[in-house]
Structure formats: structure tokens, C-alpha cells
Amino acid sequence: MGVFVFLPLVLPLSAWPIARLAEQHLHPRAATLLLTVVAAVLAVCSTLCLALLMVVGTAQLPGNPLPDGWSDPEVRVAVPYDEVAGRVAIPALIAVLISCTRTGWRHHRVRRRAGRALGGLPATSVAVLRDETPYAYALPGGRRDRVVVTTGMLAGLNAPERRALFAHERAHLSGRHHRFLLAVQLAARANPFLRPLRTAVIYTAERWADEDAAAVVGNRRVVARAIGKAALVSRGAPIATLAGFAAAGPVPRRVAALLGPAPVARVWPSVFTTVGLAAWGAAAGTTVSALSSANAAVTLFFILHAATPM
């Protein structure tokens, strides 16, 4: 294993350049997919790294529950270890597990609570709440995905703008954007170095929905105007973690993007561009992180398996 086991902890730094460049130069759909995959892989690798450090570094500590053969001197020679790193990895890994569990549970609880709040309304794809506070959000529910909007929000928009609102929220549901957002939230909890990717995905997911809405409405300026008007009156969704129509992502940047030409859909940027170099750098860092984690895990498995008493 050696020093390679530590690499996944710092390799997320290699993904920082692509975060902002992907927002500006890639199609929002491609940017969301790319950044989410990179964040998820790097988060899994760094968590595995902490687990390996904990096992290797604490095998000789008194009172540990590991097999006695794992602390044999011959095993310790074959497996490089650092007791300080092992001790530090214990609370770090516990913190990661607790933080990710809380994030996942909070996400599930919010969706259940929001679903219960709509229990008395007709089971239609659009739920209109009699509330003067203007807000709108997409509520995923499997076979019962719903767009939730208040009378206050509808009163502030004209007919084409309302169509843009519904198209935007339906794009969130059809694209399953909540899964991407949850994945990057968990990744950022697992490794703080991945927070720039979380911020970028929050923005690109909104831009993805903006572009889909513009394609449905057929007028980019109408969508931009709807987002701008909603932002002036909206205070966002009252339930935490549910993305609002004009509350998630930097609204001025989204409006400016919609007032410009539609982004070109490209599967992968050319290596001869700035964003291409950043994308290949992030891909290389992700690959090295995965290979380092796999190498360390496989090596440790075979050595400790041989040292485990039958």
C-alpha cells in the first residue's frame, strides 16, 4: 500500500478546476453527470482510504477487536502503517458515517413530511396550495411525482411564465435531479474537498431544468423572465432541501445564460480547450484515486487473510 493509501484523501483537489469551468462551458446536463460521477467516486475512495488507515494503524493497539494475527510482527513489516494516522482515522471515519447518515435521513424525512402535507389534495401531477407566500418546488415520489406551487406564485406570473415554471419543475422530476443533488451532498460530507463540486452541481442541475423548460416553451426569454420575476417575490421553498423555482443557484447567472444562445450538447470536451484539460485532469485524478484505493484494499485483503487464524 504505502503512500498510495493516502492519495484518495487529497486527489479531490484535482477536480476543483473542472467545477467552475464545467458550469461555464459544458452543457448543463453533461456538467451535472460528469461532476456527480467524479464526486461520488472520489468520495467512496476517500472513505475507503479512512477505513484502511483505521484497520492498518490500529491493529496493534490494545483492546482492539481485530484478529490477533493482524498484529503479528511479520504482518506489520509487510503492511506499512502509521499508528497516528490510524488513531486519527477512527474519529474521522465515524464523523463521515454519522454525517452521511444524517444527510440521507434528513432527505428522506423531508420528502415524507412534504408528501404528508399534500395528503388532503387531489392526487394530480400539480398540487396548488392556497398560500400567499410565493414558492414552487418539485416533489419526487416515484409514480407520484408532483409539482407543488402556491397561489401566491401563480398570481405573480402570466400564462407563458406559468408554463415555464411547470416545465422547469417537471424537468427536475423527469431528470431525477434530486438523486444527483443527494449524491453530491453525501460526497461533500464524506470529503470537504468535494464541496466545490456540490456547489457546481446545484447550479448545473438548475441550468439543466432551465434549458429543458426553454425547449418546451420555445422561448428562452420567457423562461428567463419567469425566473427573474419569481426571484423578486419568492422566498424559496419553506421546506429545507427542496429546490425552489428561483431560489436554487445564482439567479442572475441563470437569467444571463438564458438570454444568450443555447449551449451546445457535447459528450466530452476537446482536450485542446481549457475545460477539456480540466476535465481530463479530473478524470485522471479520479482514476488514480480509484486505482490507489483498489490496490491498497486488495493488498491489505490478501495479507490479512493469510494472517487470519483459521
HELIX and SHEET records of a PDB file:
HELIX    1   1 GLY A    2  PHE A    6  5                                   5    
HELIX    2   2 LEU A    7  VAL A   10  1                                   4    
HELIX    3   3 LEU A   11  ALA A   15  5                                   5    
HELIX    4   4 TRP A   16  HIS A   25  1                                  10    
HELIX    5   5 PRO A   28  THR A   58  1                                  31    
HELIX    6   6 ASP A   68  SER A   71  5                                   4    
HELIX    7   7 PRO A   73  ALA A   78  1                                   6    
HELIX    8   8 GLU A   83  ALA A  117  1                                  35    
HELIX    9   9 GLY A  142  ARG A  144  5                                   3    
HELIX   10  10 THR A  151  ALA A  155  1                                   5    
HELIX   11  11 ALA A  159  SER A  174  1                                  16    
HELIX   12  12 HIS A  177  ALA A  190  1                                  14    
HELIX   13  13 PRO A  192  LEU A  194  5                                   3    
HELIX   14  14 ARG A  195  VAL A  217  1                                  23    
HELIX   15  15 ARG A  220  VAL A  233  1                                  14    
HELIX   16  16 VAL A  251  LEU A  259  1                                   9    
HELIX   17  17 THR A  274  ALA A  307  1                                  34    
SHEET    1   A 3 VAL A 126  LEU A 129  0                                        
SHEET    2   A 3 ARG A 146  THR A 150  1                                        
SHEET    3   A 3 ALA A 136  LEU A 139 -1                                        
END                                                                             
